[in-house]
Structures are given as C-alpha cells and as structure tokens.
Amino acid sequence: MGNPLPVIDRRAMIAGAASLAWGLPALAAGAFRGGAVLSPADRRRLLADATQWLGRHPRTITATPAPRSPGGPHDYYSEADYWWPDPQHPGGAYVRRDGLSNPDKFDAHRDAMIALSLAVPALTAAWRVTGDPRFARHAERFLDAWFVDPATAMTPDLRYAQAIIGVNTGRGIGVIDTVHLVEVSRAVQVLDHGGYRLRHGPAIRQWFAAYLPWITTSPNGIDERDQRNNHGTCWALQAAAFARLTGDDATVAACAARFRERLIPQQIAPDGSQPLELARTKPFGYALFNLDALAALAHIASTPGDDLWQFTTPDGRSLAKALAFLYPYMWDRSRWPFRHDVEYFDQWPVRSIGLLFGGQALHTPAYLDLWRRLPPIPSVREVIRNVPLRQPVLWA
C-alpha cells in the first residue's frame, strides 16, 4: 500500500472501540436499531448483492449430474483441485501438481455450494440491516431447496468429495468443501434469533444434525480431522459451527479443546508463522485462509470463561501471534519475504475475518482499520473459494 505500517497501540482500546464500523447494535424484529452498522458504500454493496440474488432461483447439486460419480443425483461429488492427467500414461491415474488447479475437473457441485454460500448470507444480512422480508423469504427458498425438498436436497455426507481420477472415488480432505456451509448455518441462526420463523427450521437443523455425526465419526471425517494444516482447522470450524446450530455444546467444547491442544501447537510457530502453510506452493493465500479459519473457530467456540484469542502455549504460540505475524504483509504485500504463490498472489489480501475478529477480541484498532481498507468482495473464483466468511453483519 506504500504507507508506513501503523503502530498497534492497545492503549487506544477505548477510543478505537468507540469508532468501530462493525459495532453492531441490538437486533429487534429483524432490523437493526441504534445507529449505522455499515459504511454507506458497504450498505449499497450489500443491498445490490442481495437484490441480484432475489432474481435467481436456487440451484442445487441435483441440477447437474456428475458423470464420474459413483453416487446418485443427491450425492455431492467433486474432483481434486491439483490433480491432472498424466502425460506419460494417458487414460491412467491422475498425478499431482500442487497449487495448480485443473480447469477440467468436475466442479459443478462445488460451484453450486459456493453460490449457496454467497446467496443465503447476503440475503440474510440484507434482511438483518433493512428488515425487508423479501430477503429473508428468498434465503428460505435456498435453504429449503438444499436441505428440505426431497426432490432437490443434498445427502448429508461427503463420501465422494475431491475424488482423484484413477485413485479413489472420494477422500477425507474433500470434507473441506462444506466449509462453505459455515456461514449458511450462521444465517439460519440469525433468521431464527431475529424473529423470522423458518417454516422448515427443524428440518434444516436436522440436516446439519445428520451431517455433524458423519464428519465426526466417518473414516473420511476422521481423516480430515487429523490433518495438521488448514484442513484440520476447517474440520474443527465446521464441527463447531454446525454444533452451535444444533445445540451440541459438547462438540463445541471439544473443538475448543482441539484448538488449544492440537491446532495452535501444531500449526503456529513461536514467532507466529505457519510453517505447514508456508511450505505450500501458495503460501500467502493458504496462510491467510488458515488464519481466517482459526479466527472464525475462536469466535464460534470461545465462551465468557474461555476466550481462545487469549490462549498461548508455554512456548508462546497463539492465534494472536499468528495475526501479528501476517499483519505487516496484509498491510503491504510487497513486504512478503517468502516465495510468491504460483497462482493469484496479486489477488491477496482481501477483507480478512481474522483482522475483524482479532481487532475486536484483542482491542486493536489498527487491525480494524486495515480490515476496512482491504477489498471487501473478491471477484476471482479461487479467492472466493478460500474466503468462506463474507458477511460480518451475521457475526455480531
């Protein structure tokens, strides 16, 4: 950005807190009261986005058959991002090219899920800001199509996610695909708690109540849980979010324990870096993605007596230190001292939920100021895929 890096002054906590753009007032009857919650530009952008979704019909995975899927029309199917045909063995098993996405993989189901993750949160956020029931009703149509209607609903498992041609028909790390349902599940809570009665709310919750045991007990789910990088983080984020929706406090507590006992000790170095992400071919994008997932997990799983933002290991590893490590490079990408991502390096950073949640939890106005400065809505599909939380209005 070309400007000197702002000093992070925690003593400015009181002054900064008074000026937070996202200091959200109480919600009553589906609308905010008590002051502006969005900048004028943010509000216009949100309402324009939500309005365009009003003109679109829900599209679920049943609309696009997957020719190579062993499952049925209601079974989600996707193919591995970084696996390509082997030029040495045409027609044989695919080979890995880390960081380079194969444009010919089957991605229609994931695209449909990402569209759901864009539509429902935007519509719900617009309803929360304006109180206009049109937005809530249309969000409900998407939710019903995906989770209730027997003709179009998705089966609550990911047995066939991120398959590798010639190797398997699905694998554990495919569970990361449903990280895009985290903000959808939050939208369901916001609608219910804000006074909008979902006609099929119990059935929607039942879908998540069925999916949660699958990701926590199935071989694929356990494999994803035990991954040591961003996949393990996203598993815990999903489990905590879906458990919040379904009232499973024990699972939320287990995810908080995993944050303290596994995720931070295994993924964050004492200096705040993320060695496992920095070793990848997209180190900047993956480090930012994992930071956001950790921050979202801390936001969801923290309690008044257990603030995960305050957790530090005996040798100094913490989420707060991970955010402090990345902050200078989010302010000025040209300072990044590691190798550049093989794709889309110049598209990062965008507005990071890590900056927002961290700025609030750590009372650090500099983080919040940078959050406001960054581009709010990515336009590149690959970046959208790695920004699962996009509507801060929903996370007050």
C-alpha positions as CSV (number, residue, x, y, z in Angstrom):
1,M,0.0,0.0,0.0
2,G,3.0,2.2,0.2
3,N,2.2,3.7,3.6
4,P,4.1,3.3,6.9
5,L,2.9,0.4,8.9
6,P,0.6,1.7,11.7
7,V,1.7,1.1,15.2
8,I,-0.6,-1.3,17.1
9,D,-1.4,0.6,20.3
10,R,-3.6,-1.5,22.6
11,R,-3.9,1.5,24.9
12,A,-6.0,3.1,22.2
13,M,-8.6,0.4,23.0
14,I,-11.3,2.7,24.4
15,A,-11.0,5.3,21.6
16,G,-10.9,2.6,19.0
17,A,-13.8,0.7,20.4
18,A,-16.0,3.8,20.2
19,S,-15.4,4.1,16.5
20,L,-15.7,0.5,15.3
21,A,-17.6,0.4,12.0
22,W,-18.9,-3.0,12.9
23,G,-20.0,-2.3,16.5
24,L,-23.4,-3.8,15.8
25,P,-26.4,-2.7,17.9
26,A,-29.2,-4.9,19.1
27,L,-31.5,-6.7,16.7
28,A,-35.2,-6.4,17.1
29,A,-38.0,-7.6,14.7
30,G,-35.4,-8.4,12.0
31,A,-33.9,-4.9,11.8
32,F,-31.1,-3.0,13.4
33,R,-31.8,-0.1,15.6
34,G,-29.5,2.4,17.3
35,G,-27.1,3.7,14.6
36,A,-25.4,2.8,11.4
37,V,-23.8,-0.6,11.1
38,L,-22.3,-0.3,7.6
39,S,-20.5,2.5,5.8
40,P,-22.7,3.9,3.1
41,A,-20.6,2.1,0.4
42,D,-20.8,-1.2,2.3
43,R,-24.5,-0.9,2.7
44,R,-25.0,-0.1,-1.0
45,R,-22.8,-3.0,-2.0
46,L,-24.7,-5.4,0.3
47,L,-28.1,-4.4,-0.9
48,A,-27.1,-4.5,-4.5
49,D,-25.7,-8.0,-4.0
50,A,-28.7,-9.3,-2.1
51,T,-31.1,-7.7,-4.7
52,Q,-29.4,-9.6,-7.6
53,W,-29.9,-12.8,-5.7
54,L,-33.6,-12.1,-5.4
55,G,-33.7,-12.6,-9.2
56,R,-32.1,-16.0,-9.1
57,H,-33.7,-19.4,-8.3
58,P,-32.0,-21.9,-6.0
59,R,-29.8,-24.4,-7.9
60,T,-28.7,-27.5,-6.0
61,I,-26.4,-30.4,-6.9
62,T,-29.4,-32.3,-8.4
63,A,-29.4,-29.9,-11.3
64,T,-26.1,-31.1,-12.7
65,P,-25.4,-34.9,-13.0
66,A,-21.8,-35.9,-12.3
67,P,-20.8,-38.5,-14.9
68,R,-17.9,-39.9,-13.0
69,S,-19.6,-40.1,-9.6
70,P,-20.4,-43.5,-8.1
71,G,-23.2,-41.9,-6.2
72,G,-26.8,-40.8,-7.0
73,P,-28.2,-37.5,-8.0
74,H,-28.5,-36.2,-4.4
75,D,-24.8,-37.1,-3.6
76,Y,-22.3,-34.3,-3.6
77,Y,-19.3,-35.0,-5.9
78,S,-16.2,-33.0,-6.7
79,E,-12.8,-33.8,-8.1
80,A,-9.4,-32.9,-6.7
81,D,-8.1,-29.4,-7.5
82,Y,-4.4,-30.1,-8.0
83,W,-4.5,-33.5,-9.9
84,W,-4.1,-33.7,-13.6
85,P,-3.9,-36.3,-16.4
86,D,-0.5,-38.0,-16.5
87,P,1.1,-37.2,-19.9
88,Q,3.2,-40.3,-19.5
89,H,0.2,-42.6,-19.0
90,P,-2.8,-41.2,-21.0
91,G,-6.0,-42.6,-19.6
92,G,-4.3,-43.7,-16.4
93,A,-4.3,-42.3,-12.8
94,Y,-4.0,-38.6,-12.4
95,V,-0.8,-37.0,-10.9
96,R,-0.4,-34.1,-8.5
97,R,0.7,-30.6,-9.4
98,D,0.4,-28.8,-6.1
99,G,-1.2,-25.3,-6.3
100,L,-2.2,-25.5,-9.9
101,S,-6.0,-26.0,-10.3
102,N,-7.1,-28.3,-13.1
103,P,-9.7,-26.4,-15.1
104,D,-11.2,-29.6,-16.5
105,K,-12.1,-31.2,-13.2
106,F,-15.8,-31.6,-12.3
107,D,-16.7,-28.7,-10.2
108,A,-20.4,-28.0,-10.8
109,H,-21.5,-29.3,-7.3
110,R,-18.9,-27.2,-5.5
111,D,-19.8,-24.2,-7.6
112,A,-23.4,-24.6,-6.7
113,M,-22.5,-24.9,-3.0
114,I,-20.4,-21.7,-3.2
115,A,-23.3,-19.9,-4.8
116,L,-25.4,-21.0,-1.9
117,S,-22.8,-19.7,0.5
118,L,-22.9,-16.3,-1.3
119,A,-26.7,-16.1,-1.7
120,V,-28.0,-17.1,1.8
121,P,-25.6,-15.0,3.9
122,A,-26.1,-11.9,1.6
123,L,-29.9,-12.2,1.7
124,T,-29.9,-12.7,5.4
125,A,-27.5,-9.8,6.1
126,A,-29.7,-7.6,3.9
127,W,-32.8,-8.6,5.9
128,R,-31.0,-8.0,9.1
129,V,-30.0,-4.5,8.0
130,T,-33.3,-3.4,6.4
131,G,-36.0,-5.6,7.9
132,D,-37.3,-6.2,4.4
133,P,-39.0,-9.7,4.5
134,R,-38.3,-10.3,0.8
135,F,-34.7,-11.0,1.5
136,A,-35.5,-13.5,4.3
137,R,-38.1,-15.3,2.2
138,H,-35.7,-15.8,-0.6
139,A,-33.0,-17.0,1.7
140,E,-35.5,-19.5,3.0
141,R,-36.1,-20.8,-0.6
142,F,-32.5,-21.6,-1.0
143,L,-32.4,-23.3,2.4
144,D,-35.4,-25.4,1.6
145,A,-34.1,-26.4,-1.8
146,W,-30.8,-27.6,-0.4
147,F,-31.8,-29.2,2.9
148,V,-35.5,-29.9,2.9
149,D,-37.1,-30.6,-0.5
150,P,-36.8,-34.3,-1.3
151,A,-36.6,-33.6,-5.0
152,T,-33.5,-31.3,-4.7
153,A,-31.9,-31.8,-1.3
154,M,-28.3,-32.9,-0.8
155,T,-27.5,-36.1,1.0
156,P,-25.8,-35.1,4.3
157,D,-22.4,-36.6,3.7
158,L,-19.3,-36.1,1.5
159,R,-18.3,-39.6,0.6
160,Y,-17.5,-38.5,-3.0
161,A,-15.7,-35.2,-2.4
162,Q,-12.4,-34.3,-4.1
163,A,-12.1,-37.7,-5.8
164,I,-8.8,-38.4,-7.7
165,I,-9.4,-40.0,-11.1
166,G,-7.9,-43.5,-11.2
167,V,-7.0,-43.4,-7.5
168,N,-10.2,-43.1,-5.4
169,T,-13.8,-42.1,-5.5
170,G,-13.6,-39.6,-2.6
171,R,-11.3,-38.8,0.3
172,G,-11.1,-37.2,3.7
173,I,-9.7,-33.8,2.6
174,G,-12.8,-33.4,0.5
175,V,-14.6,-32.6,3.7
176,I,-13.2,-29.1,3.4
177,D,-15.7,-28.4,0.6
178,T,-18.5,-27.9,3.2
179,V,-16.6,-25.1,4.9
180,H,-18.9,-23.0,2.7
181,L,-21.8,-24.1,4.8
182,V,-20.4,-22.5,7.9
183,E,-21.9,-19.1,7.1
184,V,-25.0,-20.7,5.8
185,S,-25.5,-22.3,9.2
186,R,-24.9,-19.0,10.9
187,A,-27.6,-17.4,8.6
188,V,-30.1,-19.9,9.9
189,Q,-29.4,-18.9,13.4
190,V,-29.7,-15.2,12.6
191,L,-33.0,-15.7,10.9
192,D,-34.4,-17.6,13.8
193,H,-33.0,-15.4,16.5
194,G,-34.0,-12.3,14.7
195,G,-37.7,-13.2,14.7
196,Y,-38.1,-14.7,11.2
197,R,-39.8,-18.1,11.6
198,L,-38.4,-20.5,9.1
199,R,-41.3,-22.8,8.0
200,H,-38.9,-25.8,7.9
201,G,-36.4,-24.7,10.5
202,P,-36.4,-28.1,12.4
203,A,-35.9,-30.0,9.1
204,I,-32.9,-27.7,8.2
205,R,-31.4,-28.2,11.6
206,Q,-32.0,-31.9,11.2
207,W,-29.9,-32.0,8.0
208,F,-27.0,-30.4,9.9
209,A,-27.7,-32.7,12.9
210,A,-27.2,-35.7,10.5
211,Y,-24.1,-34.2,8.8
212,L,-22.3,-33.4,12.0
213,P,-22.0,-37.1,13.1
214,W,-20.8,-38.0,9.7
215,I,-17.9,-35.6,9.8
216,T,-17.1,-36.6,13.3
217,T,-17.3,-40.4,13.0
218,S,-16.9,-41.5,9.4
219,P,-13.4,-42.5,8.1
220,N,-13.3,-39.5,5.8
221,G,-14.3,-37.2,8.6
222,I,-11.8,-38.6,11.0
223,D,-9.1,-38.4,8.3
224,E,-9.9,-34.7,7.7
225,R,-10.0,-34.0,11.5
226,D,-6.4,-35.4,11.9
227,Q,-4.9,-33.3,9.1
228,R,-2.3,-31.0,10.6
229,N,-2.7,-28.0,8.2
230,N,-5.7,-25.8,7.2
231,H,-7.8,-29.0,6.5
232,G,-7.7,-29.8,10.2
233,T,-8.6,-26.2,11.1
234,C,-11.6,-26.2,8.7
235,W,-12.8,-29.5,10.1
236,A,-12.9,-28.0,13.6
237,L,-14.5,-24.8,12.3
238,Q,-17.3,-26.8,10.6
239,A,-17.9,-29.1,13.6
240,A,-18.1,-26.1,15.9
241,A,-20.4,-24.1,13.6
242,F,-22.8,-27.0,12.9
243,A,-22.8,-27.9,16.6
244,R,-23.8,-24.3,17.5
245,L,-26.7,-24.5,15.2
246,T,-27.9,-27.9,16.5
247,G,-27.3,-27.2,20.2
248,D,-24.5,-29.7,20.6
249,D,-22.5,-27.9,23.3
250,A,-20.2,-30.9,23.9
251,T,-18.9,-30.8,20.4
252,V,-18.3,-27.1,20.6
253,A,-16.3,-27.6,23.7
254,A,-14.4,-30.5,22.1
255,C,-13.5,-28.1,19.2
256,A,-12.3,-25.5,21.6
257,A,-10.1,-28.1,23.3
258,R,-8.7,-29.2,19.9
259,F,-7.9,-25.5,19.2
260,R,-5.8,-25.4,22.3
261,E,-4.3,-28.9,22.2
262,R,-3.7,-29.6,18.5
263,L,-4.3,-26.7,16.1
264,I,-2.3,-23.9,17.7
265,P,0.6,-26.2,19.0
266,Q,0.9,-28.0,15.6
267,Q,0.3,-25.2,13.2
268,I,1.6,-21.9,14.7
269,A,5.4,-21.5,15.3
270,P,6.6,-19.5,18.3
271,D,7.2,-16.5,16.0
272,G,3.6,-16.6,14.8
273,S,4.4,-18.1,11.3
274,Q,2.6,-21.1,9.9
275,P,5.3,-23.5,8.7
276,L,2.9,-26.0,7.1
277,E,1.2,-23.3,5.0
278,L,4.4,-21.6,4.1
279,A,5.8,-24.8,2.7
280,R,3.0,-24.9,0.1
281,T,3.1,-23.5,-3.4
282,K,0.5,-20.9,-2.4
283,P,2.0,-19.8,1.0
284,F,0.5,-16.3,1.2
285,G,-3.1,-17.4,0.3
286,Y,-3.0,-20.5,2.4
287,A,-1.6,-18.7,5.5
288,L,-4.4,-16.1,5.2
289,F,-7.0,-18.7,4.7
290,N,-5.9,-20.7,7.7
291,L,-5.7,-17.6,9.8
292,D,-9.3,-16.8,8.9
293,A,-10.5,-20.3,9.7
294,L,-8.7,-20.2,13.1
295,A,-10.2,-16.8,13.9
296,A,-13.7,-18.0,12.9
297,L,-13.3,-21.1,15.1
298,A,-12.1,-18.9,18.0
299,H,-15.1,-16.6,17.5
300,I,-17.6,-19.6,17.5
301,A,-16.1,-21.8,20.2
302,S,-15.0,-19.2,22.7
303,T,-17.1,-18.7,25.9
304,P,-17.0,-15.9,28.5
305,G,-14.8,-18.2,30.6
306,D,-12.6,-19.5,27.8
307,D,-11.5,-16.8,25.3
308,L,-9.5,-18.7,22.7
309,W,-7.9,-15.4,21.5
310,Q,-6.2,-15.2,24.8
311,F,-4.8,-18.8,24.7
312,T,-1.0,-19.1,24.5
313,T,1.1,-22.3,24.7
314,P,4.0,-22.4,27.2
315,D,6.5,-21.6,24.3
316,G,4.4,-18.6,23.1
317,R,2.3,-20.0,20.2
318,S,-1.1,-18.3,19.8
319,L,-3.7,-17.1,17.4
320,A,-2.9,-13.5,18.4
321,K,0.7,-14.0,17.4
322,A,-0.3,-15.6,14.1
323,L,-2.3,-12.5,13.3
324,A,0.5,-10.2,14.3
325,F,2.9,-12.1,12.1
326,L,0.7,-11.7,9.0
327,Y,-0.4,-8.1,9.7
328,P,2.6,-6.3,8.0
329,Y,2.2,-8.4,4.9
330,M,-1.6,-7.8,4.7
331,W,-0.8,-4.1,5.0
332,D,1.8,-4.2,2.3
333,R,2.0,-7.3,0.2
334,S,5.4,-6.2,-1.3
335,R,7.0,-7.0,2.1
336,W,6.2,-10.7,1.8
337,P,9.6,-12.4,2.3
338,F,8.7,-15.9,1.2
339,R,8.1,-17.3,-2.2
340,H,5.1,-16.0,-4.1
341,D,2.0,-18.1,-4.7
342,V,2.1,-19.9,-8.0
343,E,-1.4,-18.5,-8.7
344,Y,-3.3,-15.4,-7.7
345,F,-0.6,-13.9,-5.4
346,D,-1.7,-10.4,-6.5
347,Q,-5.3,-11.1,-5.6
348,W,-4.5,-11.3,-1.9
349,P,-5.2,-10.0,0.6
350,V,-9.0,-9.2,0.8
351,R,-11.0,-8.3,3.9
352,S,-10.0,-10.9,6.4
353,I,-12.4,-12.1,9.1
354,G,-9.2,-12.7,11.1
355,L,-8.5,-8.9,11.1
356,L,-12.1,-8.1,12.1
357,F,-12.5,-10.7,14.9
358,G,-8.9,-10.2,16.1
359,G,-9.3,-6.4,16.2
360,Q,-12.4,-6.8,18.3
361,A,-11.1,-9.5,20.6
362,L,-7.7,-8.0,21.1
363,H,-8.9,-4.4,21.2
364,T,-6.6,-3.4,18.4
365,P,-7.9,-0.6,16.2
366,A,-5.1,-0.9,13.7
367,Y,-6.4,-4.4,12.7
368,L,-9.9,-3.0,12.2
369,D,-8.6,0.0,10.2
370,L,-6.8,-2.4,7.8
371,W,-9.9,-4.6,7.6
372,R,-11.9,-1.6,6.4
373,R,-9.2,-0.6,3.8
374,L,-9.0,-4.0,2.1
375,P,-11.2,-5.0,-0.9
376,P,-14.4,-6.3,0.6
377,I,-15.6,-8.8,-2.1
378,P,-13.2,-10.9,-4.1
379,S,-14.0,-11.3,-7.7
380,V,-11.7,-14.2,-8.6
381,R,-13.3,-17.6,-8.1
382,E,-10.2,-19.2,-6.5
383,V,-10.1,-16.4,-3.9
384,I,-13.8,-16.7,-3.2
385,R,-13.3,-20.4,-2.6
386,N,-10.8,-19.5,0.1
387,V,-12.9,-16.8,1.8
388,P,-15.7,-18.7,3.5
389,L,-17.0,-15.9,5.8
390,R,-18.0,-12.8,3.9
391,Q,-20.9,-11.2,5.8
392,P,-19.7,-9.7,9.1
393,V,-23.2,-8.5,9.8
394,L,-24.1,-12.0,10.6
395,W,-21.4,-12.5,13.2
396,A,-22.2,-9.8,15.8
